[in-house]
Structure formats: structure tokens, C-alpha cells
Amino acid sequence: MPRLKAIETAEADPKAKALLEGVQKKLGMTPNLMRTMANSPAVLEAYLAFGNALGKGSLPAKLREQIALTVGELNGCQYCLSAHSALGKMVGLSDEEVADSRRSVSPDRKTEAVLQFANKVVTNRGWVSDDEVAALRTVGASDAEVAEIVATVAANIFSNYFNHVADTDVDFPEVEAPGNKPACACG
């Protein structure tokens, strides 16, 4: 049962209402994550602005979804795994690519290096070695891409942790989180 209420768009603060209407227009739905973030218009605005800014960066949407799946798997977030499995398919990921991304692997050398690096950023709380950064360089990653990988990891950690605290109801086709953890990964 959710710990924080998912706000109906019609009941939202005027600023949150405008943001939720924009999400509805873009996605054709208003995910419970964003409806729950709408309890604080500042939180919802920050989350959406972060995602919009990254969408203008050098990492393609498909790779950002793959990073989200790697991070969601490591953090055991059923909501995000479910959401990014569906969103990943919308940007062209196959079922196999979704499964591979959850394991931080890919047949594509650069994608796998990015996912392995994202995995290290999460598991080592940002403390990566020179060798781990060098591994990205060997597959052609630029400084901009390295920066955006870290930012994409951070944005997904935020949404994972938010869902853990809120115990957000999953409103995407559900996928299992590691260890059959509940959506909040805390119980």
C-alpha cells in the first residue's frame, strides 16, 4: 500500500497540474511516480527538468533506458524496472535487450562498457577507478558521455529511492524485481 498519495491531476497544485498535464500529453498517461511526486511541485519539476535536460544530451534515449534498467535492477525497484521495460520497448529495445540491460550486458561493446560503468557507479557509490573510466575511453566515450552516464545514474537512483520510500503502485506491466522484492524493495 502506498505511503504517499498519488495526486489526481484535477486536484493538484496549479504548478503540479500544469506539469502533470504535460506528462499526460507526452506519454498518453500520467504515471503514478509523477502523480506521487506531485505532492511537492518542486520535486516533480526537478525530476522532469532533469530528465528533459538529459534528453537533449549526447546519450540516445535507448541507451538512457538501458542505464535505467541496470540501475533499477541493482536497486531492486520493481516500479522502475516495470516502467523502463515498457518505456525501453517504446524506444526500440527488444525483450532480450531489456533482459541484458538488467544484467549490465550487451552484445554491443560500447553499450556494455556503459552499462558496466553505470553498474560500478551504483555499486561503488560513485567511486570508480581510473581503469573503469579508461574502459569507457577505449570504446570511444567522450567526457560529455561520461558526465551524462553519471547524471542518468543519479536521476534513476532518485526515482528508485523515491519509489522505495513512497511504495508507489506499479501502473506499467509488472516485471519481477531481483529477489522477488516488493515494489518498495524494503519489506
N, C-alpha and C positions, 0 to 999 in steps of 0.2 A: 504494500500500500504506500503510495507516495507520501513523502514527508512534507513536501512543498506543493502548494496548489498550482495546477496548470490554469492559467488565466484565459478566459474566453476573450476573443478579440473585442467584442462589443463592450465588455466590462473593463477593458484595460485602460490605464492612464493614457491620456491623449498621445504622448510621445511613443509609448509602447504600442498603442493601437496602430499608429502610422507604420511603425516598424513591422509589426505582425502582418499588416495588410500587404506590405512589400514582399514579405516572405511568401505569403499565400499566392501572390501574383507570379513570383519567380518559380516556385516549386509546385504550385497547384494544390498545396496543402500547407497547414501550419503545424509543424512537428511539436510534440509535447515538450521537447527540450526547450524550444524557443518560447513556447507558451508559459513554461515554468520560469524561465529566465525573466519573463515579463513582469514578475513580481518586483523587479528592480529595473526600470527602464535603462539605467546606466549600465547594468550588466548586459542586458540584451543588446544595447547599442555597441558596447565594446566588443562583444562576441561577433556580431555581424560585421562591424568595421574591420576587425582583424581578418576575418575570412574574405571579405571583399578586397582588402589590400593584397592579400596573398594571391587572390585570383588574378591580379594584374602583374604578378611577378613572372619569373622565368620558368618555374616548375609547371608542367602541364597538369590539368585537372585530374587526369588518370593517375599520375604519379602521386599527387596530393591525396587521392583516395587510398592508394596503396599504403602510403605512410600512415594514414588514419587507421587502416586495418591492422598494421603492425603495432601501433601504439595501443589501440583498443584491445588487442589480444594480450599484450603484456600487462595491461591494467585490468583485465578481466571485466570489461564494460560491455554487458550484453546490449544495452541501448545503442552504443556507438557501433558495435560490431554489426548489429542488425541494420542500423541506418546506413553505414558506409558500405555494407554489402549491397544494399539496394541502390544507393547513390553511385557506387562504383559501376554497377551494371548500366546505369543511365549514361555514364561517360565512356562505356565501351569495354569494361572489364568482363572477362569470361568467368564462369564458375571456378575454373582451375586457377585463374589469376587471383581471384578473391581468396581462395584457399591458400595459395602460395604466399600471398601478401601477409596473411595472418601468421605464417611461419617465417617471415622475413626472407623469403627466397624468390627467385625469378630466373627464368632461362635467359633473360637479357642481362648482360654483365653489368651495365651501368645501373639498371633498376635494382639488381640485387645488392650492389655496393651501397646504394642509397638506403635501401631497407635495412641492411646490416648496420649501417651507421646510425640510422634512427633508433634501431634496437639498442645500440650501445649508449646513445644519448639518454634513453629512458632508463635502462638498467643501471647505468653508472651515474645517474642524476647530472648529466652534462659533462662529467669528467671523462673526456676522451683523450686518447694518446695521439702523439704525432703520427704514428703508424696508421691509426684509424683515419685520420684526416688525409694522409698520403694515399690511402687506398681509394678514396674518392677522387683524388687528383689523377690517379693512374687511369681512371675511366673518363676523364675529361671534365669533371665537375669544376665549375668556376667558384670564385668567392661568393658571388651572388647566390648560386645554388646552395652552397653550404649554409649560408645565412638563412635561406628560405627553408631548408630542411629543418634546421633548429626551430625556426618560428612555427612551422607546421606541426612539429612535435609538441611544442608548447601549447599551441591552440587546442590540440587534441587532448593533451593532459588536462587542460582546463575543463573541456567538455566531459571527459571521463570522470574527473573528480566531482564535477557538479552533479552528474548523474548518480554517482555513488552516494553523495550527501542527500540529494532530493529523492532518490529511489524513483526516478522518472518512469512512468508507464511506457512500455515499448509500443510504438504505434507504426512500426515497419514490420515486414515479415520477419519473425523472430529466428535468430540463429543462436546456437549454444555458445555460451562463453566458456573459457577454459575452466575445467573442474566443476562444471555444472553450477557455477556461482549464480546467485540471483542477480537481477538487473543492477542492484546496488553494489554487488561484489563485496558486501560487508557482513552478510549473515550466513 
